[in-house]
Amino acid sequence: MMSKLTAWFDHITSSQNLALGGAALLVGLGTGVGVWIFKALYSLLSQYAFGLARGLWVILVPLVGGIVVGLVAYYWIGNEKLGGTAGIMQAVALAGGRLRYQKAPVKTAAAILSIGSGASVGPEDPSVQIGANLGSMFGQLFHMTDDRIRTLTAAGAGSAIAAAFNAPIAGVFFAVEIVLGEMGSNALGMILVASVTSSVFTQAVSGNSPAFQIPTYSFTSAWELPLYLGLGLLAGPAAALYVQTSYKIQDLFSHWKVFPPVKTAAAGLILGLVGIALPQVLGVGYGSISDVLNKADFGFWLLVALLVAKVVLTSVSIGSGFVGGVFAPSLFIGAMLGGAYGILASHLFPSLGISPSAFALVGMAAVLAGSVHAPLTAVILLFEMTNDYRIILPLMFAVAVSLLLSQRIQRDSIYAMGLARQGIRLDRGRDVEVMSAITVGEAMRPQTEALPESMSLSDAAETLARTKHHGLPVVDAKGELTGILTVKDIERANGETVREACTHQVEVAYPEETLSIALRRMSRRDVGRLPVVARDNPRRLLGLLRREDIIHAYDIALTRRTAQRHKEYAVRLDALTPDRVNVSDLTVEDGALVVGKRMSEIPFPRDCLVASVRRGGQVFIPRGDTEIHAGDVLVIVAEGAARDEVVRLCQQTDDDGQ
């Protein structure tokens, strides 16, 4: 009997896996078709629009495009908190992969209009939207589990990258590194099926050539490696600057309180004016990338100008409301940076026979990795594009340097930054553990007393008693860290000075690392405090991290976790509600009409529901007798104009009660 049950269970399981594999195949095929049509339409629109416009009339193309895109976004897409790949990451991590796929056709149309009219955005993020929404739609229509919907959503995203670049392996790594954030055997199999299917279709209709036609490159001398190190050192800051500029300009546009289509029209005018002098920055820019890679005659200063213009115009385009991605612009920026660097290197070291185009190729991967924090995707993508192993060594070298440096300058990738600004931080596709949400620099005591090496033990004991510390750092005459002195060290001391009694082998912490790492280090050595030092100079004392500081920081981290859970609940609730229903969180202001009243006494509109309340470190579902306090954060589910009425109730009233 047991063997029959086991066989039946295996049959059901294999049938479910077979069904999921079939769904992944359909998602891959549908994504390949969708991306092919999408690319054909925006290319056709771009050729037609810029074919008609000549001379100064070029200004009108992005200007008119901005007006149309702004109107489409305002009336048919609405205000989205997170779009593009960041929105997909959020849905996969917090909402079981559920996306509002009903809006995908309108978003795709807006992306076609944006790219076709010359907006400085990329087609990859809209392509990823096509695939991810298709995968999510399959999962939701067939009532699959959250894990299966997540898998199909990631498979759709990966197959979109595979179709866009004719690079199936890079598509798989994109889905795993960026969208899922983790690798499971079942999910990996489905992503492989979708990516391969998408690539097979793309090759059938467009040929098997990669996205860029690139001549054969070779790594001729080990003396070139230091030069690629220099390229990585430039690519990291360039990527961080790209991320920071994008969000700073986005903030500028968000603070500009005008009719939204006016913003896209203004951005279109800026694009048109710059496009007269630098037409290469308009649109996707793949043609210019191909020219640089194929050794076209671009001067050093032209490449620098194109780099700067692309950073600014991409930020302006996306910040104003044009629909598109940041993936292709990062490749453009990397190509221009690498090309300019290669020209400079070839003039400085003519005997090495340097090809600036090779540096342009490596620069593409380095800036891409620094921008999206996905080194494997960047390396594999460029490898598939060249089909040449000889360039892989300097490629990996520059990518690693760029990634490490960009993370030091800018903690979040261009996708994670959008999530972080919404109060969401993910680690390997999941929410971050409590003690990983706060850094040593936030918890430490920066102004800490230190003991000079020459101080007597009796004076040191008095200092410890006065400051109520059980241990303090020890510094030399230059103020540099040489050890740590504890009460136990004084009790078992044989000498008379701090230098003779202190512990010189000191475990330290760094301000940028998380408290979870520092806590494990303290537990391993069974110490109650860690001197905090600079990463670039381990003897430069910055502060002291004590157990008491960690306990205090733990309270802060718990408050952040509560806010994170509150945000996750709102995101998941939003994914499960119809399009016409709005889910948002509102903070109750001091003096608002609802303050001090029970839920049953508040005249909430009929088409409204208060789903949860966050108060301090607690999140709870309100009941009729729940009293609302100032500072409470309410998750509101409202339809139509009901949300505006709830906002009015939660805002501070004037003196006359109006």
C-alpha positions as CSV (number, residue, x, y, z in Angstrom):
1,M,0.0,0.0,0.0
2,M,2.8,2.4,1.0
3,S,4.6,1.7,-2.3
4,K,1.5,2.6,-4.3
5,L,1.1,5.9,-2.4
6,T,4.7,6.7,-3.1
7,A,4.3,6.0,-6.8
8,W,1.2,8.1,-6.9
9,F,2.9,11.0,-5.2
10,D,5.9,10.7,-7.5
11,H,3.5,10.7,-10.5
12,I,1.8,13.9,-9.2
13,T,5.0,15.6,-8.5
14,S,6.5,14.8,-11.9
15,S,3.3,15.9,-13.6
16,Q,3.4,19.2,-11.8
17,N,7.1,19.7,-12.8
18,L,6.2,18.8,-16.3
19,A,3.4,21.3,-16.3
20,L,5.7,24.0,-14.9
21,G,8.3,23.1,-17.6
22,G,5.6,23.5,-20.2
23,A,4.6,26.9,-18.8
24,A,8.3,28.0,-18.8
25,L,8.5,26.9,-22.4
26,L,5.4,29.0,-23.3
27,V,6.7,31.9,-21.3
28,G,10.1,31.8,-23.2
29,L,8.4,31.5,-26.5
30,G,5.9,34.3,-25.7
31,T,8.7,36.5,-24.4
32,G,10.8,35.9,-27.5
33,V,7.9,36.9,-29.8
34,G,7.0,39.9,-27.6
35,V,10.6,41.3,-27.5
36,W,11.0,40.8,-31.2
37,I,7.8,42.8,-32.0
38,F,8.8,45.4,-29.4
39,K,12.2,45.9,-31.0
40,A,10.8,46.0,-34.5
41,L,8.2,48.7,-33.5
42,Y,10.5,51.1,-31.7
43,S,13.1,50.8,-34.5
44,L,10.5,51.5,-37.1
45,L,9.1,54.5,-35.2
46,S,12.7,55.9,-34.7
47,Q,13.6,55.5,-38.3
48,Y,10.3,57.1,-39.4
49,A,10.4,60.0,-36.9
50,F,14.0,61.0,-37.4
51,G,13.8,60.3,-41.1
52,L,11.2,63.0,-41.5
53,A,12.9,65.5,-39.2
54,R,16.0,67.4,-40.5
55,G,18.2,70.0,-39.0
56,L,16.6,71.9,-36.2
57,W,13.4,70.1,-36.7
58,V,15.0,67.2,-34.8
59,I,14.1,69.1,-31.6
60,L,10.4,68.4,-32.3
61,V,10.7,64.6,-32.2
62,P,11.6,64.1,-28.5
63,L,9.4,67.1,-27.6
64,V,6.3,65.7,-29.2
65,G,7.2,62.2,-27.9
66,G,7.5,63.6,-24.4
67,I,4.0,65.1,-24.6
68,V,2.5,61.9,-25.9
69,V,4.3,59.6,-23.4
70,G,3.4,61.9,-20.6
71,L,-0.3,61.8,-21.5
72,V,-0.3,58.0,-21.9
73,A,1.5,57.5,-18.5
74,Y,-0.8,60.0,-16.8
75,Y,-4.2,58.6,-18.0
76,W,-3.5,54.9,-18.5
77,I,-0.5,53.9,-16.4
78,G,-0.9,56.1,-13.3
79,N,1.5,56.8,-10.5
80,E,3.7,53.8,-9.8
81,K,5.9,53.7,-6.8
82,L,8.3,51.3,-8.4
83,G,8.6,50.4,-12.0
84,G,10.9,48.4,-14.3
85,T,13.2,45.8,-12.9
86,A,13.1,47.2,-9.3
87,G,9.3,46.6,-9.3
88,I,9.8,43.1,-10.5
89,M,12.4,42.5,-7.7
90,Q,9.9,43.8,-5.2
91,A,7.1,41.6,-6.5
92,V,9.3,38.5,-6.5
93,A,10.6,39.0,-3.0
94,L,7.5,40.3,-1.2
95,A,4.4,39.5,-3.3
96,G,5.0,36.0,-4.5
97,G,5.9,37.2,-8.0
98,R,2.4,38.8,-8.6
99,L,2.6,41.7,-11.1
100,R,-0.3,43.8,-12.5
101,Y,0.1,42.3,-15.9
102,Q,-3.0,44.0,-17.2
103,K,-1.0,47.2,-17.6
104,A,1.9,45.6,-19.5
105,P,0.6,46.4,-23.0
106,V,0.2,50.1,-22.2
107,K,3.7,50.2,-20.6
108,T,5.2,48.6,-23.6
109,A,3.4,51.1,-25.9
110,A,4.8,53.9,-23.8
111,A,8.3,52.4,-24.0
112,I,8.0,52.2,-27.8
113,L,7.0,55.8,-28.0
114,S,9.8,56.8,-25.6
115,I,12.6,55.0,-27.4
116,G,11.3,55.8,-30.8
117,S,11.2,59.5,-30.1
118,G,14.8,59.6,-28.9
119,A,14.5,59.3,-25.1
120,S,17.9,58.3,-23.7
121,V,16.6,55.0,-22.2
122,G,17.2,51.3,-22.9
123,P,14.9,48.6,-24.3
124,E,16.1,45.9,-21.8
125,D,13.9,46.9,-18.8
126,P,10.7,47.1,-21.0
127,S,11.7,43.8,-22.5
128,V,12.1,42.3,-19.0
129,Q,8.7,43.8,-18.1
130,I,7.2,41.9,-21.1
131,G,8.7,38.6,-20.0
132,A,8.2,39.0,-16.3
133,N,4.5,40.0,-16.7
134,L,3.9,37.1,-19.1
135,G,5.4,34.7,-16.5
136,S,3.4,36.2,-13.7
137,M,0.2,36.1,-15.8
138,F,0.6,32.4,-16.5
139,G,1.2,31.7,-12.8
140,Q,-1.8,33.8,-11.6
141,L,-4.3,32.5,-14.2
142,F,-3.5,28.9,-13.4
143,H,-3.6,29.6,-9.6
144,M,-0.1,28.4,-9.0
145,T,1.7,28.6,-5.7
146,D,3.8,31.7,-4.8
147,D,7.1,29.8,-5.4
148,R,6.0,28.7,-8.9
149,I,4.8,32.2,-9.8
150,R,8.1,33.6,-8.6
151,T,9.9,31.1,-10.7
152,L,7.9,31.9,-13.9
153,T,8.3,35.6,-13.3
154,A,12.1,35.2,-13.0
155,A,12.1,32.9,-16.0
156,G,10.3,35.5,-18.1
157,A,12.8,38.2,-17.0
158,G,15.7,36.0,-17.9
159,S,14.3,35.0,-21.3
160,A,13.8,38.7,-22.1
161,I,17.5,39.4,-21.6
162,A,18.3,36.2,-23.7
163,A,16.1,37.5,-26.5
164,A,17.4,41.1,-26.3
165,F,21.1,40.2,-26.6
166,N,20.8,36.7,-28.1
167,A,22.6,35.6,-24.9
168,P,20.8,32.8,-23.1
169,I,23.4,32.1,-20.5
170,A,23.5,35.8,-19.5
171,G,19.7,35.7,-19.3
172,V,19.9,32.9,-16.8
173,F,22.4,34.8,-14.6
174,F,20.3,38.0,-14.8
175,A,17.3,36.1,-13.5
176,V,19.3,34.4,-10.7
177,E,21.5,37.3,-9.7
178,I,19.1,40.3,-9.9
179,V,15.5,39.0,-9.9
180,L,15.5,35.9,-7.7
181,G,18.7,36.7,-5.8
182,E,19.2,32.9,-5.0
183,M,19.6,29.7,-6.9
184,G,17.4,26.6,-6.6
185,S,17.7,23.6,-8.8
186,N,14.0,23.6,-9.8
187,A,13.9,27.4,-10.5
188,L,17.2,27.2,-12.4
189,G,15.8,24.5,-14.6
190,M,12.7,26.5,-15.5
191,I,14.8,29.6,-16.2
192,L,17.0,27.6,-18.5
193,V,14.0,26.3,-20.4
194,A,12.6,29.8,-20.9
195,S,15.9,31.4,-21.8
196,V,16.8,28.7,-24.4
197,T,13.3,28.8,-25.9
198,S,13.5,32.6,-26.2
199,S,16.9,32.5,-27.8
200,V,15.9,29.7,-30.3
201,F,13.0,31.8,-31.5
202,T,15.2,35.0,-31.7
203,Q,17.9,33.1,-33.7
204,A,15.2,31.7,-36.0
205,V,13.8,35.1,-37.0
206,S,16.9,37.3,-36.6
207,G,19.8,35.0,-37.1
208,N,22.4,33.7,-34.6
209,S,24.6,36.8,-34.5
210,P,25.1,38.5,-31.2
211,A,23.7,42.0,-30.3
212,F,26.9,43.7,-31.4
213,Q,29.2,42.7,-34.3
214,I,32.6,42.8,-32.6
215,P,36.0,42.1,-34.2
216,T,38.3,39.5,-32.7
217,Y,40.3,40.9,-29.7
218,S,43.3,39.4,-28.0
219,F,45.1,39.9,-24.7
220,T,48.6,40.4,-26.0
221,S,50.7,41.2,-23.0
222,A,50.6,40.8,-19.2
223,W,51.7,44.5,-19.1
224,E,48.1,45.4,-20.2
225,L,46.6,44.1,-16.9
226,P,47.6,47.2,-14.9
227,L,45.9,49.3,-17.5
228,Y,42.7,47.2,-17.1
229,L,43.1,47.8,-13.4
230,G,43.1,51.5,-14.1
231,L,39.9,51.1,-16.2
232,G,38.2,49.3,-13.3
233,L,39.2,52.1,-11.0
234,L,37.5,54.6,-13.3
235,A,34.5,52.5,-14.1
236,G,33.5,52.0,-10.4
237,P,33.1,55.8,-9.7
238,A,31.5,56.3,-13.0
239,A,28.9,53.6,-12.2
240,A,28.3,55.1,-8.7
241,L,27.9,58.6,-10.3
242,Y,25.4,57.2,-12.8
243,V,23.3,55.7,-9.9
244,Q,23.4,58.9,-7.8
245,T,22.7,61.3,-10.6
246,S,19.7,59.2,-11.7
247,Y,18.0,59.5,-8.4
248,K,19.0,63.1,-7.7
249,I,17.5,64.3,-11.0
250,Q,14.4,62.1,-10.3
251,D,14.0,63.9,-7.0
252,L,14.2,67.3,-8.8
253,F,11.4,66.3,-11.2
254,S,9.3,64.9,-8.3
255,H,9.5,68.2,-6.5
256,W,8.4,70.1,-9.6
257,K,4.6,70.3,-9.1
258,V,3.2,70.6,-12.6
259,F,1.0,68.6,-14.8
260,P,3.1,65.4,-15.4
261,P,3.1,65.6,-19.3
262,V,4.8,69.0,-18.9
263,K,7.8,67.3,-17.2
264,T,8.2,64.8,-20.1
265,A,7.8,67.6,-22.6
266,A,10.5,69.7,-20.9
267,A,12.8,66.6,-20.8
268,G,12.0,66.1,-24.5
269,L,13.0,69.7,-25.3
270,I,16.3,69.2,-23.4
271,L,16.9,66.0,-25.4
272,G,16.3,67.7,-28.7
273,L,18.6,70.6,-28.0
274,V,21.5,68.3,-26.9
275,G,20.7,65.9,-29.7
276,I,21.5,68.6,-32.3
277,A,25.1,68.7,-31.2
278,L,25.4,65.1,-30.0
279,P,22.9,62.9,-31.9
280,Q,24.6,59.8,-30.7
281,V,23.0,60.1,-27.2
282,L,19.4,60.0,-28.5
283,G,17.6,56.7,-28.2
284,V,19.2,53.4,-27.3
285,G,22.7,54.2,-28.6
286,Y,23.6,50.7,-29.9
287,G,24.8,52.2,-33.2
288,S,27.3,54.4,-31.5
289,I,28.4,51.5,-29.3
290,S,29.0,49.3,-32.4
291,D,31.0,52.1,-34.0
292,V,33.3,52.4,-31.0
293,L,33.7,48.7,-30.8
294,N,34.5,48.4,-34.5
295,K,37.2,51.0,-34.3
296,A,35.4,54.0,-35.7
297,D,37.2,57.3,-35.6
298,F,35.9,58.8,-32.3
299,G,38.1,61.4,-30.8
300,F,39.0,61.4,-27.0
301,W,37.0,64.5,-26.2
302,L,34.0,63.4,-28.2
303,L,33.8,60.2,-26.2
304,V,34.1,62.1,-22.9
305,A,31.3,64.4,-24.0
306,L,29.1,61.5,-25.0
307,L,29.7,59.8,-21.6
308,V,28.7,62.9,-19.6
309,A,25.7,63.7,-21.9
310,K,24.4,60.1,-21.6
311,V,24.6,60.1,-17.8
312,V,22.7,63.4,-17.6
313,L,20.1,62.7,-20.3
314,T,19.3,59.2,-19.1
315,S,18.7,60.6,-15.7
316,V,16.5,63.4,-17.2
317,S,14.6,61.0,-19.4
318,I,13.7,58.5,-16.6
319,G,13.3,61.1,-13.9
320,S,10.8,63.1,-16.0
321,G,8.6,60.1,-16.8
322,F,9.8,58.6,-20.1
323,V,9.5,54.8,-20.0
324,G,12.6,52.8,-20.5
325,G,15.5,51.1,-18.8
326,V,19.0,51.8,-17.4
327,F,20.7,48.7,-18.6
328,A,21.6,49.9,-22.2
329,P,22.7,53.4,-21.1
330,S,25.2,51.8,-18.7
331,L,26.6,49.8,-21.6
332,F,26.9,53.1,-23.6
333,I,28.6,54.9,-20.7
334,G,31.0,52.0,-20.3
335,A,31.9,51.9,-24.0
336,M,32.6,55.6,-24.1
337,L,34.6,55.5,-20.9
338,G,36.6,52.5,-22.1
339,G,37.1,54.0,-25.5
340,A,38.4,57.3,-24.2
341,Y,40.7,55.5,-21.7
342,G,42.0,53.2,-24.5
343,I,42.9,56.2,-26.6
344,L,44.8,57.8,-23.8
345,A,46.6,54.5,-22.9
346,S,47.6,53.9,-26.6
347,H,49.2,57.4,-26.7
348,L,51.0,56.9,-23.4
349,F,52.2,53.3,-24.2
350,P,52.5,53.0,-28.0
351,S,54.8,50.0,-27.8
352,L,52.1,47.8,-26.3
353,G,49.9,47.9,-29.5
354,I,46.8,48.8,-27.5
355,S,43.4,48.6,-29.2
356,P,41.1,51.3,-27.7
357,S,38.1,49.2,-28.8
358,A,39.2,46.3,-26.5
359,F,39.0,48.8,-23.6
360,A,35.6,50.0,-24.7
361,L,34.4,46.4,-24.6
362,V,35.7,45.8,-21.1
363,G,34.4,49.2,-20.0
364,M,30.9,48.1,-21.0
365,A,31.0,45.1,-18.6
366,A,32.8,47.1,-15.8
367,V,30.2,50.0,-15.7
368,L,27.3,47.5,-16.1
369,A,28.5,45.5,-13.1
370,G,29.1,48.6,-11.0
371,S,25.6,49.9,-11.8
372,V,23.5,46.8,-11.3
373,H,25.9,44.9,-9.0
374,A,25.6,41.8,-11.0
375,P,29.2,40.8,-12.0
376,L,28.4,37.3,-13.4
377,T,25.7,38.7,-15.7
378,A,28.1,41.4,-16.9
379,V,31.0,39.0,-17.6
380,I,28.8,36.3,-19.2
381,L,26.9,38.8,-21.3
382,L,30.1,40.3,-22.8
383,F,31.6,36.8,-23.2
384,E,28.6,35.6,-25.2
385,M,28.7,38.8,-27.3
386,T,32.3,38.2,-28.3
387,N,32.5,34.4,-28.3
388,D,36.2,34.9,-27.5
389,Y,37.8,33.6,-24.3
390,R,41.0,35.5,-24.7
391,I,39.4,38.8,-23.5
392,I,37.9,37.1,-20.4
393,L,40.9,37.6,-18.1
394,P,41.1,41.5,-18.3
395,L,37.3,41.5,-18.4
396,M,36.9,39.7,-15.1
397,F,39.7,41.8,-13.6
398,A,38.1,45.2,-14.5
399,V,34.6,44.0,-13.5
400,A,35.8,42.9,-10.0
401,V,37.6,46.2,-9.4
402,S,34.7,48.3,-10.6
403,L,32.2,46.4,-8.5
404,L,34.2,46.6,-5.3
405,L,34.8,50.3,-5.8
406,S,31.3,51.2,-6.8
407,Q,29.9,49.4,-3.7
408,R,32.2,51.4,-1.5
409,I,31.0,54.7,-3.0
410,Q,27.4,53.8,-3.5
411,R,26.0,50.9,-1.4
412,D,23.0,50.2,-3.5
413,S,22.7,49.2,-7.1
414,I,20.6,51.3,-9.5
415,Y,17.8,48.8,-8.9
416,A,18.2,48.3,-5.1
417,M,18.4,52.1,-4.6
418,G,14.7,52.4,-5.8
419,L,13.7,49.7,-3.3
420,A,15.7,51.3,-0.5
421,R,14.0,54.6,-1.0
422,Q,10.7,52.8,-0.5
423,G,12.0,51.4,2.8
424,I,12.8,47.9,1.4
425,R,16.2,46.2,1.5
426,L,16.7,42.8,0.1
427,D,19.5,40.3,0.6
428,R,19.8,37.5,-1.9
429,G,16.2,38.2,-3.0
430,R,14.9,38.1,0.6
431,D,14.4,40.7,3.3
432,V,17.4,41.5,5.4
433,E,17.9,40.0,8.9
434,V,17.5,42.4,11.8
435,M,21.1,43.1,12.7
436,S,22.1,43.4,9.0
437,A,19.9,46.5,8.7
438,I,22.2,48.7,10.7
439,T,26.0,49.4,10.3
440,V,28.7,49.7,12.9
441,G,29.2,53.3,12.0
442,E,25.6,54.0,13.0
443,A,25.9,52.2,16.4
444,M,29.4,53.1,17.6
445,R,30.4,55.9,19.9
446,P,32.5,58.2,17.7
447,Q,33.8,60.3,20.6
448,T,35.5,57.7,22.8
449,E,38.2,58.2,25.4
450,A,41.5,56.5,24.7
451,L,44.4,55.6,27.1
452,P,47.9,56.8,26.2
453,E,50.5,54.0,26.2
454,S,52.6,55.9,28.7
455,M,49.8,56.2,31.3
456,S,50.3,54.4,34.6
457,L,48.0,51.5,35.5
458,S,46.7,53.4,38.5
459,D,45.7,56.3,36.4
460,A,44.2,54.0,33.8
461,A,42.1,52.2,36.5
462,E,40.8,55.6,37.7
463,T,39.9,56.5,34.1
464,L,38.0,53.3,33.6
465,A,36.1,53.8,36.9
466,R,35.3,57.4,36.0
467,T,34.0,56.6,32.5
468,K,32.3,53.4,33.7
469,H,34.0,51.4,31.0
470,H,35.4,47.9,31.4
471,G,37.9,48.5,28.7
472,L,39.3,51.3,26.5
473,P,41.5,51.5,23.4
474,V,45.2,52.3,23.8
475,V,46.9,54.8,21.5
476,D,50.5,55.8,21.0
477,A,52.0,59.3,20.9
478,K,50.6,59.9,17.4
479,G,47.1,58.9,18.5
480,E,47.2,55.6,16.6
481,L,45.7,52.4,18.0
482,T,48.1,50.0,19.5
483,G,45.9,47.8,21.8
484,I,43.1,47.7,24.3
485,L,43.2,47.7,28.1
486,T,40.5,46.0,30.1
487,V,39.9,45.6,33.9
488,K,41.1,42.0,33.6
489,D,44.3,43.2,32.0
490,I,44.9,45.5,35.0
491,E,44.2,42.7,37.5
492,R,46.7,40.4,36.1
493,A,49.3,43.0,35.1
494,N,53.0,42.6,35.9
495,G,54.2,46.0,34.6
496,E,53.4,49.6,35.6
497,T,52.3,51.2,32.4
498,V,49.4,50.7,30.0
499,R,51.7,49.6,27.2
500,E,53.0,46.7,29.3
501,A,49.6,45.5,30.5
502,C,47.3,46.0,27.4
503,T,46.4,43.4,24.8
504,H,48.1,44.2,21.6
505,Q,46.4,41.7,19.4
506,V,43.1,43.5,19.0
507,E,40.0,42.5,17.2
508,V,38.5,45.5,15.4
509,A,35.4,46.5,13.5
510,Y,34.9,48.8,10.4
511,P,32.3,51.5,10.2
512,E,30.8,50.3,6.9
513,E,30.2,46.6,8.0
514,T,26.9,45.4,9.5
515,L,26.4,44.8,13.2
516,S,25.7,41.1,12.5
517,I,29.3,40.8,11.3
518,A,30.7,42.7,14.3
519,L,28.6,40.7,16.7
520,R,29.9,37.4,15.4
521,R,33.4,38.7,15.8
522,M,32.8,39.7,19.4
523,S,31.2,36.3,20.2
524,R,34.2,34.5,18.6
525,R,36.7,36.3,20.8
526,D,34.4,36.6,23.8
527,V,35.0,40.4,24.1
528,G,32.6,43.1,25.2
529,R,33.9,45.9,22.9
530,L,35.6,46.4,19.6
531,P,37.7,49.5,18.5
532,V,36.3,50.8,15.3
533,V,39.0,51.7,12.8
534,A,39.3,53.0,9.2
535,R,39.4,50.3,6.5
536,D,42.3,52.0,4.7
537,N,44.3,52.6,8.0
538,P,43.6,49.9,10.7
539,R,45.5,52.1,13.3
540,R,43.3,55.1,12.8
541,L,40.8,55.0,15.7
542,L,37.3,56.2,14.8
543,G,35.3,55.0,17.8
544,L,34.3,52.2,20.1
545,L,31.6,49.6,19.7
546,R,30.3,48.2,23.0
547,R,27.7,45.6,23.9
548,E,25.5,48.4,25.2
549,D,25.7,50.1,21.9
550,I,24.6,46.9,20.1
551,I,21.7,46.5,22.4
552,H,20.6,50.1,21.7
553,A,21.1,49.6,18.0
554,Y,19.1,46.4,18.2
555,D,16.1,48.4,19.3
556,I,16.6,50.7,16.3
557,A,16.9,47.7,14.0
558,L,13.7,46.2,15.4
559,T,11.9,49.5,14.7
560,R,13.3,49.4,11.1
561,R,12.2,45.8,10.8
562,T,8.7,46.7,11.9
563,A,8.5,49.4,9.3
564,Q,9.9,46.9,6.7
565,R,7.2,44.3,7.6
566,H,4.6,47.1,7.4
567,K,5.8,48.0,3.9
568,E,5.9,44.3,2.9
569,Y,2.3,43.8,4.0
570,A,1.2,46.8,2.0
571,V,3.1,45.6,-1.1
572,R,1.6,42.1,-0.9
573,L,-1.9,43.6,-0.3
574,D,-1.4,45.9,-3.3
575,A,-0.5,42.9,-5.5
576,L,-3.7,41.1,-4.5
577,T,-6.1,43.9,-5.1
578,P,-7.7,45.0,-8.4
579,D,-6.2,47.8,-10.5
580,R,-8.9,50.2,-9.5
581,V,-8.1,49.8,-5.8
582,N,-5.3,51.9,-4.3
583,V,-3.1,50.5,-1.4
584,S,-1.0,53.1,0.3
585,D,0.3,54.1,3.8
586,L,-0.6,57.3,5.4
587,T,0.9,59.0,8.5
588,V,-1.5,60.5,10.9
589,E,-0.5,64.1,11.6
590,D,-0.7,65.8,14.9
591,G,-4.0,67.7,15.1
592,A,-5.8,65.5,12.5
593,L,-9.5,64.8,12.8
594,V,-8.9,61.1,13.6
595,V,-6.5,61.7,16.5
596,G,-7.9,60.5,19.8
597,K,-10.9,58.8,18.2
598,R,-11.8,55.2,18.1
599,M,-12.1,53.6,14.7
600,S,-15.9,53.2,15.1
601,E,-16.2,57.0,15.7
602,I,-14.2,58.0,12.5
603,P,-16.3,58.9,9.4
604,F,-14.2,56.8,7.0
605,P,-15.7,56.7,3.4
606,R,-17.6,53.7,2.4
607,D,-15.1,52.5,-0.2
608,C,-12.2,52.4,2.2
609,L,-10.6,49.9,4.6
610,V,-7.8,50.4,7.2
611,A,-5.9,47.2,6.8
612,S,-3.2,47.7,9.5
613,V,-1.7,50.2,11.9
614,R,2.0,50.7,12.7
615,R,2.6,52.4,16.0
616,G,6.2,52.5,17.2
617,G,7.6,49.0,17.1
618,Q,4.2,47.3,16.7
619,V,2.0,46.4,13.7
620,F,-1.6,45.4,14.4
621,I,-5.0,45.1,12.7
622,P,-7.3,47.7,14.1
623,R,-10.8,47.0,15.6
624,G,-13.7,49.2,16.3
625,D,-12.4,50.2,19.8
626,T,-8.8,51.0,18.5
627,E,-7.9,54.6,19.2
628,I,-5.8,56.4,16.6
629,H,-2.8,58.3,17.8
630,A,-0.7,61.0,16.1
631,G,2.2,59.4,14.3
632,D,0.4,56.2,13.5
633,V,1.0,54.8,10.0
634,L,-2.1,53.4,8.4
635,V,-2.2,51.0,5.5
636,I,-5.3,52.2,3.5
637,V,-7.1,50.2,0.9
638,A,-9.3,52.6,-1.0
639,E,-11.2,52.9,-4.3
640,G,-11.5,56.0,-6.4
641,A,-11.9,59.3,-4.5
642,A,-12.2,57.5,-1.1
643,R,-8.4,57.8,-0.7
644,D,-8.5,61.6,-0.9
645,E,-11.1,61.7,1.8
646,V,-8.9,59.5,4.1
647,V,-5.9,61.8,3.4
648,R,-8.0,64.7,4.5
649,L,-9.0,63.0,7.7
650,C,-5.4,62.1,8.5
651,Q,-3.9,65.5,7.8
652,Q,-3.5,68.4,10.3
653,T,-6.6,70.6,10.4
654,D,-6.5,74.4,10.4
655,D,-7.4,76.4,13.5
656,D,-11.0,76.8,12.4
657,G,-11.3,73.0,11.8
658,Q,-11.4,73.3,8.0
